[in-house]
Amino acid sequence: MNKYSLVLLCAIFSISAHITFASNPKKEAAQWKYDIECAGTGSEGTFLVKIWTYSNKGTIPNEEAKKNAVHGVLFRGFAANGVGCVSQRPLIKDASIQHEKADYFNSFFGKESPYLKYATISSSVPEVVKVSKKEYKVGYVVSVSKDLLRKDLEVAGIVKSLSAGF
């Protein structure tokens, strides 16, 4: 009886540890809950984008808008919308890179916030749209320095140099 209790206890602990420490795909997906669209033409070497971040409150920190803008330029790209914009593909065309280089991107978007040097808020007052009873879309216009971002990604070995194919 004692042997069976020990085995049962070990099984319960291992299952609860697995549930506790396993990554939660819903939480990971919710981290990047935003829309990105072109907001006009930026200065040379930059993209001017409008980031719509979904939130339970009518406000978000500026850093979250910048984080979403850099993430969108890296992994989503954006479509043209008739404001003198052309569609832009993401800087990282292979979506699996985000998971393959998870350590790099966790650090990049983490507490030390290296992504902040690539983005600046162009609109000081956000646009707020109520989507549902408990959800808002908060929109900021953000300028993202695509040339500097691409250069640093090349140095880190995340993307290949544009001249590597020639």
Buried (B, 14 or more C-beta within 10 A) or exposed (E): EEEEEEEEEEEEEEEEEEEEEEEEEEEEEEEBEBBBBBBBEBEEEBBBBBBBBBBEEEEBEBEBBBBBBBBBBBBBBBEEEEEEBEEBEBBBEEEEBBEEBEEBBEEBBEEEEEBEEBBBBBEEEBEBEEEEEEEBBBBBBBBBBBEEBBBBBBEEEBBEEEEEEE
